[in-house]
Amino acid sequence: MWMFISTLTQRGSTPALEATLKFQHERLKVVAENVANFGTPGYRARQLDAKGFQRALRTALTERGSDPRNPLRIDAGREARSGADGRLIVTPSDGPVENVLFHDGTNASLERQMSELAQAALTHRVASELLRNKFDGLRKAIRGTM
């Protein structure tokens, strides 16, 4: 029974949605930390490259193919990669968020961080809704209440 359920949950878009949720969750935490430390002199904002993650996810999906037995292996460099157990490991970079260094030694604008926060929140919400709908459909199919 476990193998059957595992096969169902590792098929289609589920692994990609799970990885997207994990990445966006971590991205929300990083941006929230940047906003919280905005007025701290010398604080250097950290970042997670969403476009780099999307490229790596697209590559991983292509390499995986349609066989649910193949694990989804993401490699977006240092920032996001699959661990030995298949879980997504996310490490924010300390690189410049923007190519600007302000007089107080910080490197981020509040407006840019708020925009990043809104974008990450929206992507997280869409991925979570899609995943919830997939599991709702699976639950209905198991119960026979389509």
Backbone as a chain_set.jsonl record, in Angstrom:
{"seq": "MWMFISTLTQRGSTPALEATLKFQHERLKVVAENVANFGTPGYRARQLDAKGFQRALRTALTERGSDPRNPLRIDAGREARSGADGRLIVTPSDGPVENVLFHDGTNASLERQMSELAQAALTHRVASELLRNKFDGLRKAIRGTM", "coords": {"N": [[0.825, -1.198, 0.0], [1.947, 1.254, 0.846], [3.871, 1.712, -1.138], [2.267, 2.151, -3.344], [0.906, 4.549, -2.654], [3.143, 6.22, -2.389], [4.085, 6.207, -5.026], [1.972, 7.545, -6.271], [2.175, 10.094, -5.108], [4.639, 10.952, -5.958], [4.498, 11.422, -8.589], [3.856, 13.248, -11.61], [3.276, 16.717, -11.147], [3.696, 17.027, -8.438], [6.25, 16.637, -6.937], [7.685, 18.859, -7.932], [6.089, 21.0, -7.12], [6.283, 20.697, -4.353], [9.034, 21.208, -3.979], [9.122, 23.842, -4.888], [7.497, 25.107, -2.977], [9.082, 24.736, -0.662], [11.413, 26.176, -1.378], [10.345, 28.785, -1.772], [9.318, 29.259, 0.768], [11.674, 29.421, 2.283], [12.781, 31.592, 0.975], [10.967, 33.617, 1.633], [11.524, 33.83, 4.365], [14.175, 34.789, 4.285], [13.89, 37.28, 2.964], [12.174, 38.555, 4.76], [13.877, 38.742, 6.941], [15.764, 40.483, 5.845], [14.169, 42.79, 5.578], [13.526, 43.255, 8.256], [16.021, 43.938, 9.253], [16.594, 46.249, 7.967], [17.21, 48.931, 8.775], [19.585, 48.604, 10.097], [22.837, 49.569, 10.501], [25.437, 48.707, 8.279], [24.434, 46.174, 7.763], [24.197, 43.478, 5.555], [22.162, 42.573, 3.007], [20.717, 39.391, 2.289], [20.12, 36.88, -0.231], [17.999, 34.804, -2.304], [18.101, 33.33, -5.362], [15.488, 33.423, -7.38], [14.97, 33.069, -10.125], [17.156, 31.54, -10.922], [16.619, 29.235, -9.445], [14.221, 28.435, -10.688], [15.163, 27.821, -13.262], [16.88, 25.679, -12.633], [15.02, 23.88, -11.575], [13.422, 23.386, -13.821], [15.323, 22.108, -15.458], [15.841, 19.861, -13.837], [13.347, 18.584, -13.89], [13.175, 17.916, -16.588], [15.359, 16.153, -16.834], [14.547, 14.157, -15.096], [12.311, 13.027, -16.284], [9.316, 11.111, -16.993], [9.132, 9.056, -15.206], [8.191, 8.126, -12.052], [9.847, 6.894, -10.259], [12.345, 7.898, -10.539], [14.266, 10.184, -8.794], [13.721, 13.679, -8.076], [16.199, 15.777, -8.811], [17.611, 18.647, -7.896], [19.753, 21.27, -8.814], [20.81, 24.211, -8.156], [23.178, 25.5, -7.919], [24.994, 26.895, -5.207], [22.895, 27.925, -3.721], [20.433, 26.428, -3.831], [19.846, 23.036, -3.695], [19.475, 19.497, -4.16], [19.616, 17.254, -1.48], [21.354, 14.267, -0.292], [19.308, 12.628, 0.545], [17.261, 13.459, -1.037], [15.853, 15.686, -0.256], [15.268, 19.219, -0.425], [17.871, 21.499, -0.105], [18.467, 24.647, 1.046], [20.401, 27.515, 0.804], [20.959, 30.74, 1.554], [22.555, 33.334, -0.36], [25.269, 35.558, 0.299], [25.84, 37.465, -1.41], [25.679, 40.535, -3.333], [22.515, 42.044, -3.256], [21.647, 44.086, -4.753], [23.398, 46.256, -6.978], [24.339, 48.361, -5.41], [25.719, 50.318, -2.865], [24.906, 51.723, 0.065], [25.298, 54.811, 2.018], [25.341, 54.085, 4.708], [26.434, 51.597, 4.717], [24.795, 49.502, 4.042], [23.152, 47.319, 1.646], [20.673, 47.216, 0.35], [17.466, 48.214, -0.859], [14.466, 49.266, 0.687], [12.081, 49.279, -0.765], [12.616, 47.521, -2.876], [12.987, 45.153, -1.446], [10.431, 44.794, -0.344], [8.987, 44.372, -2.661], [10.15, 41.955, -3.491], [9.291, 40.38, -1.359], [6.486, 40.374, -1.722], [6.326, 39.086, -4.208], [7.452, 36.553, -3.627], [5.616, 35.659, -1.708], [3.267, 35.473, -3.231], [3.972, 33.497, -5.148], [4.418, 31.353, -3.411], [1.846, 31.025, -2.362], [0.344, 30.314, -4.665], [1.61, 27.889, -5.413], [1.07, 26.36, -3.11], [-1.73, 26.251, -3.169], [-2.153, 24.852, -5.582], [-0.947, 22.402, -4.926], [-2.543, 21.637, -2.753], [-5.0, 21.31, -4.065], [-4.354, 19.122, -5.702], [-3.973, 17.095, -3.769], [-6.498, 17.112, -2.598], [-8.032, 16.144, -4.728], [-6.92, 13.58, -4.936], [-7.643, 12.547, -2.435], [-10.44, 12.555, -2.708], [-10.7, 10.704, -4.778], [-9.78, 8.378, -3.527], [-11.703, 8.054, -1.537], [-13.856, 7.756, -3.147], [-15.605, 9.759, -3.904], [-15.955, 11.466, -6.114]], "CA": [[0.0, 0.0, 0.0], [2.82, 2.427, 0.939], [4.505, 1.922, -2.439], [1.241, 2.713, -4.216], [0.723, 5.957, -2.261], [4.383, 6.913, -2.724], [4.104, 6.385, -6.477], [1.0, 8.589, -6.607], [2.621, 11.418, -4.663], [5.882, 11.32, -6.635], [4.188, 11.479, -10.008], [3.334, 14.523, -12.091], [3.856, 17.983, -10.69], [3.801, 17.073, -6.979], [7.601, 16.936, -6.439], [8.063, 20.227, -8.308], [5.343, 21.906, -6.245], [6.885, 20.602, -3.019], [10.32, 21.917, -4.013], [8.815, 25.266, -5.013], [7.035, 25.558, -1.658], [10.233, 24.793, 0.242], [12.265, 27.285, -1.791], [9.671, 30.061, -1.512], [9.255, 29.419, 2.223], [12.991, 29.909, 2.706], [12.949, 32.931, 0.395], [10.176, 34.524, 2.469], [12.264, 34.054, 5.61], [15.348, 35.618, 3.984], [13.452, 38.648, 2.675], [11.662, 39.114, 6.02], [15.07, 39.103, 7.721], [16.314, 41.691, 5.222], [13.298, 43.916, 5.929], [13.67, 43.501, 9.699], [17.335, 44.533, 9.505], [16.791, 47.324, 7.001], [17.835, 50.114, 9.367], [20.802, 48.241, 10.816], [24.034, 49.986, 9.754], [26.378, 47.657, 7.909], [23.781, 44.89, 7.459], [24.205, 43.109, 4.139], [20.998, 41.751, 2.675], [20.978, 38.102, 1.648], [19.151, 36.634, -1.294], [17.844, 33.52, -2.968], [17.833, 33.632, -6.763], [14.281, 32.719, -7.815], [15.105, 32.683, -11.535], [18.103, 30.426, -10.946], [15.898, 28.057, -8.957], [13.279, 28.016, -11.728], [15.948, 27.161, -14.32], [17.342, 24.393, -12.109], [13.842, 23.018, -11.459], [13.072, 22.987, -15.19], [16.327, 21.123, -15.869], [15.628, 18.644, -13.046], [12.141, 17.923, -14.392], [13.515, 17.34, -17.89], [16.242, 15.008, -16.606], [13.795, 13.126, -14.382], [11.379, 12.364, -17.185], [7.987, 10.827, -16.444], [9.204, 7.913, -14.294], [8.163, 8.61, -10.669], [10.908, 6.267, -9.456], [13.52, 8.767, -10.628], [14.114, 11.322, -7.874], [13.888, 15.024, -8.617], [17.49, 16.285, -8.339], [17.741, 20.068, -8.227], [21.069, 21.846, -8.551], [20.858, 25.638, -8.495], [24.425, 25.982, -7.327], [25.11, 26.944, -3.756], [21.671, 28.394, -3.068], [19.4, 25.393, -3.73], [20.266, 21.76, -4.273], [18.906, 18.326, -3.515], [20.533, 16.52, -0.619], [21.464, 12.839, -0.564], [17.999, 12.021, 0.798], [16.295, 14.014, -1.971], [15.247, 16.918, 0.253], [15.858, 20.45, -0.939], [18.715, 22.251, 0.826], [18.481, 26.035, 0.593], [21.391, 28.328, 1.5], [20.982, 32.091, 0.974], [23.877, 33.875, -0.675], [25.583, 36.853, 0.894], [26.194, 38.347, -2.512], [24.902, 41.774, -3.377], [21.151, 41.978, -3.751], [21.652, 45.12, -5.78], [24.753, 46.764, -7.173], [24.381, 49.662, -4.753], [26.12, 50.306, -1.463], [24.465, 52.998, 0.617], [26.246, 55.483, 2.911], [25.418, 53.412, 6.008], [27.052, 50.29, 4.526], [23.826, 48.486, 3.65], [23.133, 47.112, 0.199], [19.332, 46.903, -0.135], [16.428, 49.235, -0.697], [13.255, 48.724, 1.293], [11.091, 49.072, -1.821], [12.989, 46.291, -3.586], [12.738, 44.025, -0.549], [8.981, 44.612, -0.245], [8.587, 43.773, -3.93], [10.578, 40.552, -3.406], [8.415, 39.733, -0.386], [5.185, 40.165, -2.365], [6.492, 38.084, -5.26], [7.655, 35.255, -2.982], [4.355, 35.274, -1.068], [2.332, 35.075, -4.277], [4.417, 32.214, -5.686], [4.173, 30.363, -2.359], [0.402, 30.787, -2.277], [-0.089, 29.583, -5.859], [2.111, 26.515, -5.311], [0.354, 25.651, -2.042], [-3.094, 25.993, -3.648], [-2.084, 23.772, -6.571], [-0.656, 21.159, -4.213], [-3.742, 21.295, -1.983], [-5.989, 20.796, -5.015], [-3.929, 17.774, -6.101], [-4.246, 16.168, -2.676], [-7.955, 17.023, -2.464], [-8.471, 15.231, -5.778], [-6.482, 12.243, -4.55], [-8.489, 12.146, -1.307], [-11.768, 12.252, -3.244], [-10.605, 9.464, -5.546], [-9.658, 7.272, -2.573], [-13.014, 7.905, -0.886], [-14.864, 7.465, -4.158], [-16.606, 10.833, -3.881], [-15.695, 12.428, -7.179]], "C": [[0.869, 1.263, 0.0], [3.439, 2.754, -0.411], [3.517, 2.572, -3.415], [1.04, 4.2, -3.928], [1.956, 6.768, -2.646], [4.469, 7.191, -4.225], [3.139, 7.493, -6.898], [1.504, 9.979, -6.243], [3.913, 11.863, -5.334], [5.707, 11.467, -8.138], [3.697, 12.881, -10.375], [4.052, 15.722, -11.495], [4.089, 18.048, -9.184], [5.22, 17.353, -6.482], [8.057, 18.363, -6.763], [7.35, 21.244, -7.426], [5.915, 21.889, -4.83], [8.202, 21.366, -2.956], [10.1, 23.428, -4.101], [8.35, 25.842, -3.683], [8.199, 25.714, -0.693], [11.113, 25.997, -0.092], [11.62, 28.626, -1.445], [9.521, 30.323, -0.016], [10.573, 29.995, 2.743], [13.237, 31.324, 2.186], [12.166, 33.972, 1.195], [10.905, 34.84, 3.769], [13.454, 34.982, 5.384], [14.933, 37.073, 3.757], [12.902, 39.308, 3.939], [12.818, 39.531, 6.929], [15.712, 40.372, 7.167], [15.497, 42.925, 5.595], [13.47, 44.271, 7.402], [14.981, 44.206, 10.026], [17.624, 45.723, 8.605], [17.531, 48.519, 7.589], [19.126, 49.834, 10.103], [22.024, 48.644, 9.996], [24.967, 48.8, 9.493], [25.745, 46.317, 7.58], [23.789, 44.658, 5.954], [23.049, 42.156, 3.875], [21.446, 40.462, 2.002], [19.893, 37.86, 0.608], [19.1, 35.166, -1.669], [17.385, 33.833, -4.385], [16.658, 32.803, -7.277], [14.399, 32.256, -9.266], [16.079, 31.518, -11.688], [17.454, 29.135, -10.477], [14.939, 27.539, -10.021], [13.998, 27.306, -12.87], [16.392, 25.773, -13.871], [16.185, 23.403, -11.982], [13.416, 22.511, -12.833], [14.037, 21.912, -15.696], [16.108, 19.799, -15.148], [14.403, 17.875, -13.537], [12.401, 17.255, -15.735], [14.362, 16.085, -17.712], [15.509, 13.852, -15.935], [12.9, 12.345, -15.323], [10.059, 12.084, -16.493], [7.98, 9.658, -15.468], [9.247, 8.397, -12.848], [9.219, 7.964, -9.777], [12.202, 7.068, -9.513], [13.328, 9.951, -9.687], [14.324, 12.65, -8.607], [15.157, 15.605, -8.01], [17.688, 17.713, -8.831], [19.148, 20.531, -7.889], [21.095, 23.281, -9.073], [22.098, 26.238, -7.859], [24.391, 25.919, -5.82], [23.778, 27.207, -3.065], [20.61, 27.325, -2.882], [19.88, 24.132, -4.432], [19.6, 20.623, -3.511], [19.979, 17.643, -2.688], [20.555, 15.051, -1.0], [20.124, 12.133, -0.379], [16.904, 12.572, -0.115], [15.633, 15.299, -1.508], [16.002, 18.133, -0.276], [16.626, 21.166, 0.167], [18.855, 23.659, 0.257], [19.447, 26.828, 1.458], [21.435, 29.709, 0.855], [22.407, 32.561, 0.699], [24.039, 35.235, -0.018], [25.965, 37.864, -0.169], [25.31, 39.569, -2.546], [23.511, 41.537, -3.944], [21.005, 42.972, -4.891], [23.089, 45.623, -5.906], [24.913, 48.156, -6.588], [24.837, 49.457, -3.322], [25.804, 51.689, -0.913], [25.468, 53.539, 1.631], [26.366, 54.809, 4.275], [25.967, 51.992, 5.901], [26.078, 49.185, 4.166], [23.776, 48.389, 2.134], [21.741, 46.815, -0.35], [18.386, 48.078, 0.068], [15.175, 48.561, -0.148], [12.198, 48.422, 0.232], [11.361, 47.771, -2.569], [12.694, 45.063, -2.726], [11.238, 43.747, -0.414], [8.425, 43.993, -1.527], [8.946, 42.288, -3.956], [9.665, 39.763, -2.475], [7.051, 39.42, -1.005], [5.259, 39.072, -3.426], [6.644, 36.689, -4.661], [6.365, 34.758, -2.336], [3.341, 34.792, -2.101], [2.703, 33.71, -4.855], [4.158, 31.097, -4.684], [2.691, 30.014, -2.298], [-0.099, 29.976, -3.466], [0.355, 28.123, -5.778], [1.356, 25.733, -4.24], [-1.084, 25.343, -2.45], [-3.108, 24.851, -4.666], [-1.84, 22.427, -5.898], [-1.874, 20.706, -3.404], [-4.817, 20.714, -2.899], [-5.641, 19.389, -5.479], [-4.274, 16.764, -5.015], [-5.743, 16.047, -2.4], [-8.525, 16.059, -3.501], [-8.108, 13.794, -5.461], [-7.353, 11.708, -3.413], [-9.888, 11.766, -1.793], [-11.762, 10.943, -4.025], [-10.519, 8.255, -4.618], [-11.001, 7.004, -1.901], [-14.113, 7.523, -1.877], [-15.959, 8.511, -4.213], [-16.331, 11.887, -4.939], [-16.962, 13.148, -7.46]], "O": [[0.594, 2.217, -0.728], [3.528, 3.92, -0.795], [3.892, 3.434, -4.209], [1.008, 5.016, -4.849], [1.834, 7.875, -3.169], [4.875, 8.275, -4.642], [3.455, 8.29, -7.781], [1.286, 10.935, -6.987], [4.25, 13.046, -5.283], [6.687, 11.62, -8.869], [3.18, 13.605, -9.524], [5.275, 15.733, -11.36], [4.632, 19.04, -8.697], [5.387, 18.251, -5.656], [8.737, 18.998, -5.957], [7.947, 22.244, -7.027], [6.021, 22.931, -4.183], [8.459, 22.089, -1.994], [10.813, 24.2, -3.46], [8.759, 26.939, -3.302], [8.291, 26.717, 0.015], [11.511, 26.749, 0.798], [12.277, 29.505, -0.887], [9.588, 31.471, 0.424], [10.583, 30.935, 3.538], [13.831, 32.152, 2.876], [12.649, 35.083, 1.408], [10.904, 35.984, 4.223], [13.715, 35.864, 6.202], [15.554, 37.989, 4.295], [13.137, 40.495, 4.166], [12.741, 40.556, 7.607], [16.152, 41.234, 7.928], [16.057, 43.979, 5.894], [13.549, 45.447, 7.756], [15.044, 44.987, 10.976], [18.77, 46.157, 8.493], [18.413, 49.067, 6.928], [19.71, 50.749, 10.682], [22.23, 48.115, 8.903], [25.242, 48.0, 10.388], [26.449, 45.4, 7.156], [23.429, 45.543, 5.178], [22.975, 41.071, 4.452], [22.419, 40.44, 1.248], [18.877, 38.554, 0.578], [20.021, 34.396, -1.394], [16.387, 34.527, -4.579], [16.813, 31.619, -7.575], [13.966, 31.151, -9.594], [15.849, 30.614, -12.492], [17.702, 28.068, -11.037], [14.851, 26.33, -10.235], [13.505, 26.305, -13.389], [16.295, 24.807, -14.628], [16.355, 22.214, -12.253], [13.088, 21.335, -12.988], [13.612, 20.923, -16.293], [16.179, 18.735, -15.764], [14.425, 16.645, -13.593], [11.908, 16.157, -15.992], [14.115, 15.07, -18.363], [15.825, 12.689, -16.187], [12.748, 11.132, -15.176], [9.718, 12.745, -15.512], [6.922, 9.302, -14.95], [10.23, 9.016, -12.441], [9.46, 8.431, -8.664], [13.058, 6.935, -8.638], [12.32, 10.651, -9.78], [15.017, 12.716, -9.623], [15.189, 15.896, -6.814], [17.903, 17.956, -10.019], [19.674, 20.228, -6.818], [21.362, 23.534, -10.247], [22.066, 27.348, -7.328], [23.824, 24.997, -5.234], [23.563, 26.755, -1.941], [19.938, 27.318, -1.851], [20.267, 24.157, -5.6], [19.21, 20.78, -2.354], [21.111, 17.473, -3.139], [19.856, 14.634, -1.923], [19.835, 11.153, -1.066], [15.741, 12.191, 0.019], [14.923, 15.94, -2.283], [17.204, 18.08, -0.536], [16.089, 21.408, 1.248], [19.307, 23.839, -0.873], [19.342, 26.825, 2.684], [21.901, 29.842, -0.277], [23.339, 32.227, 1.431], [23.069, 35.964, 0.19], [26.367, 38.985, 0.141], [24.294, 39.624, -1.853], [23.354, 40.903, -4.988], [20.312, 42.709, -5.875], [23.898, 45.417, -5.002], [25.542, 49.026, -7.191], [24.393, 48.528, -2.646], [26.358, 52.693, -1.36], [26.376, 52.825, 2.057], [27.396, 54.947, 4.936], [25.967, 51.257, 6.889], [26.49, 48.037, 3.998], [24.288, 49.256, 1.425], [21.628, 46.215, -1.42], [18.495, 48.829, 1.037], [14.872, 47.417, -0.489], [11.498, 47.414, 0.326], [10.437, 47.011, -2.858], [12.207, 44.051, -3.23], [10.825, 42.588, -0.375], [7.498, 43.184, -1.48], [8.145, 41.46, -4.39], [9.308, 38.621, -2.763], [6.526, 38.32, -0.828], [4.363, 38.235, -3.53], [6.024, 35.74, -5.142], [6.052, 33.569, -2.408], [2.635, 33.811, -1.868], [1.832, 32.857, -5.032], [3.725, 30.009, -5.066], [2.326, 28.843, -2.195], [-0.887, 29.046, -3.291], [-0.438, 27.22, -6.044], [1.036, 24.562, -4.444], [-1.605, 24.281, -2.111], [-3.979, 23.983, -4.614], [-2.457, 21.426, -6.263], [-2.195, 19.518, -3.378], [-5.471, 19.734, -2.544], [-6.528, 18.55, -5.634], [-4.809, 15.694, -5.309], [-6.208, 14.977, -2.005], [-9.399, 15.251, -3.188], [-8.905, 12.886, -5.694], [-7.754, 10.545, -3.432], [-10.454, 10.769, -1.344], [-12.71, 10.162, -3.943], [-11.123, 7.219, -4.895], [-11.387, 5.849, -1.721], [-15.17, 7.029, -1.485], [-17.108, 8.2, -4.528], [-16.465, 13.081, -4.674], [-16.998, 14.019, -8.328]]}, "num_chains": 1, "name": "protein.A"}
